[in-house]
Amino acid sequence: VTVSLTVPDLAGLHRRRSAKWSSVADDVLSLTVAEMDFPVAAPIAESLRRAIDRDDLGYAPSENRPLLDAFIGFAKRRLDWSVDPEQVWVLPDVVEGLLALCGLLDSGDEVCVPVPSYPPFLTTLPRAGVRVRQIAMLQDGSLDLEQLRVAFSEGARALILASPYNPTGRVFARAELAAIAELCGSYDAYVFSDEIHAPLVLGETPHTCWLEVSDAARDCGVVLTSASKTFNLAGLKAAMLVTAGGRGQQLAARLTNAHAHAGLFGVISAEAAFADGDEWLDAVLAQLRLNSAQLADELARALPTVGFEPPQATYLAWLDCTKLGLGDDPAKGFVDHGSVALSSGPSFGAPGDGFARLNFATSPEHLSEAIRRMATAAGAAAAANA
Ligand SMILES: Cc1ncc(COP(=O)(O)O)c(C=O)c1O
């Protein structure tokens, strides 16, 4: 079987009702929310059709053994990660999992979030009663361990780490993660490792699961993951929270009844994805590698002042547009003057000023069109500033 990754034309995409398409005007090409434009994997579509055919639209059961078996197989096969089925909690989504974990800390406790950051970490986690302490990442995209040490010494209780990282797409080296684990261990801090993008490695550096890093990492760590980014199922609501003993497991054991809220379609589709999605995923990874190279090439021609490091993982490009003359929020200029929607850099925290995030999980044709539209917007800004 060959996997088809044919993407509809713009009108076809606008018939979709997801936020990525319904929240922008009909003539806008959207490269915002982390969803892919590709067709869903055939085994997933079949599993959902079969569920509809048996009118199976009720609650997800609290025991999800087939999902766990499929997830454990996928984790071993694709991520070299041995998951203990006794230490997996099924939740609706990763952000809910992080909220639940933060809710187990004391009210007013600080949690460290590196910036630029996936925006909901900054905006949503305070709802759990914690205070977010922003830790600016170093220029090379690595974590500032000294800042982190100061935060822990001043009482911060946890680090929220997207690994691989969103928005830069950085894959952390094992040694880097081990150093973070040592530091967290020495202050009894937790690491909540959000590995939702882990199967989407495009470069040479392999992803290392936090719970495979070291004993110190296993002790303080809780991993959150989901099929939703890798297999494009974000609206269906099933995610996994995983521990490997120690303080992480003790913390997770205090979670109450969270699994009750996963969606049945999330559970069914994730099981199909983890069990039978490899062929589709391999095709998608090949396409994403091509798209990343195309983006580098076409940006260099059309918008040579834009800074772009091809991501080591994810289908997200973090673009330094500070030299384009589009101000602190270049995404606004792109959509207003080029009808192309990117995610707004400043929403990722102060280091995002002058940046925009571009989602390149689309067809090569749409990607070229997006770059043309961005160049039009930048040209309009240059003319206005002249
Ligand atoms: C790093 C990261 N974490 C979490 C999420 C959202 O996951 P969920 O929908 O499971 O809450 C995203 C979505 O883009 C993400 O990039």
The ligand as a MOL file (V3000), in Angstrom:
LIG
                    3D

  0  0  0     0  0            999 V3000
M  V30 BEGIN CTAB
M  V30 COUNTS 16 16 0 0 0
M  V30 BEGIN ATOM
M  V30 1 C 4.7020 20.9800 23.2000 0
M  V30 2 C 3.2150 20.7720 23.1090 0
M  V30 3 N 2.5540 20.2980 24.1660 0
M  V30 4 C 1.2330 20.1000 24.1390 0
M  V30 5 C 0.4970 20.3820 23.0140 0
M  V30 6 C -0.9850 20.1930 23.0430 0
M  V30 7 O -1.2900 18.8980 23.3580 0
M  V30 8 P -2.7230 18.4980 23.8350 0
M  V30 9 O -3.6730 18.8600 22.7550 0
M  V30 10 O -2.6040 17.0270 24.0520 0
M  V30 11 O -2.9890 19.2430 25.0990 0
M  V30 12 C 1.1320 20.8750 21.8790 0
M  V30 13 C 0.3560 21.2000 20.6850 0
M  V30 14 O 0.8170 21.7590 19.7520 0
M  V30 15 C 2.5310 21.0790 21.9360 0
M  V30 16 O 3.1920 21.5590 20.8790 0
M  V30 END ATOM
M  V30 BEGIN BOND
M  V30 1 1 1 2
M  V30 2 1 2 3
M  V30 3 2 2 15
M  V30 4 2 3 4
M  V30 5 1 4 5
M  V30 6 1 5 6
M  V30 7 2 5 12
M  V30 8 1 6 7
M  V30 9 1 7 8
M  V30 10 2 8 9
M  V30 11 1 8 10
M  V30 12 1 8 11
M  V30 13 1 12 13
M  V30 14 1 12 15
M  V30 15 2 13 14
M  V30 16 1 15 16
M  V30 END BOND
M  V30 END CTAB
M  END
